[in-house]
């Protein structure tokens, strides 16, 4: 299951995100989304876990404080198709 993780501290990286979720299941992918122009974190990311681990992670981590920020953890929604700007 792919999870959305929001309200992350700007300092977090892919490996640190993976480590947070590793205790809940086998993490197959972790990605912090970065600004294209600056390369800085945009404050959210995605994590992929097995279904059982993902459910446990949502229950355990959603709303908890991490480095002074209350993180949001929920199932990721499919991205909507938007018209391309030229």
ZIURLIN-V585596 format. One record per backbone hydrogen bond with DSSP energy under -0.5 kcal/mol. NH is the residue of the N-H (numbers start at 0). CO is the residue of the C=O. E is the energy in kcal/mol with one decimal. If there is no record, write none. Layout:
# ZIURLIN-V585596
nh->NH co->CO e->E
nh->NH co->CO e->E
This chain:
# ZIURLIN-V585596
nh->2 co->0 e->-0.5
nh->2 co->46 e->-3.4
nh->3 co->73 e->-3.3
nh->4 co->44 e->-2.7
nh->5 co->71 e->-2.5
nh->6 co->42 e->-0.6
nh->7 co->42 e->-2.7
nh->11 co->8 e->-1.3
nh->16 co->12 e->-2.3
nh->17 co->13 e->-2.3
nh->18 co->14 e->-2.3
nh->19 co->15 e->-1.8
nh->20 co->16 e->-1.4
nh->21 co->17 e->-1.4
nh->22 co->18 e->-0.5
nh->23 co->20 e->-1.8
nh->24 co->20 e->-0.6
nh->24 co->21 e->-0.7
nh->26 co->24 e->-0.8
nh->27 co->25 e->-0.6
nh->27 co->47 e->-2.3
nh->28 co->47 e->-1.0
nh->30 co->45 e->-2.6
nh->32 co->43 e->-2.3
nh->34 co->39 e->-3.2
nh->38 co->34 e->-2.1
nh->41 co->32 e->-2.8
nh->44 co->4 e->-2.4
nh->45 co->30 e->-2.6
nh->46 co->2 e->-1.9
nh->47 co->28 e->-2.7
nh->48 co->0 e->-2.4
nh->48 co->46 e->-0.5
nh->49 co->25 e->-0.5
nh->53 co->49 e->-2.7
nh->54 co->50 e->-2.2
nh->55 co->51 e->-2.0
nh->56 co->52 e->-2.5
nh->57 co->53 e->-2.4
nh->58 co->54 e->-2.1
nh->59 co->55 e->-2.4
nh->60 co->56 e->-2.9
nh->61 co->57 e->-1.8
nh->62 co->70 e->-3.1
nh->63 co->60 e->-2.4
nh->65 co->68 e->-3.0
nh->68 co->65 e->-1.3
nh->70 co->63 e->-2.4
nh->70 co->68 e->-0.9
nh->71 co->5 e->-2.2
nh->73 co->3 e->-2.0
nh->75 co->1 e->-2.6
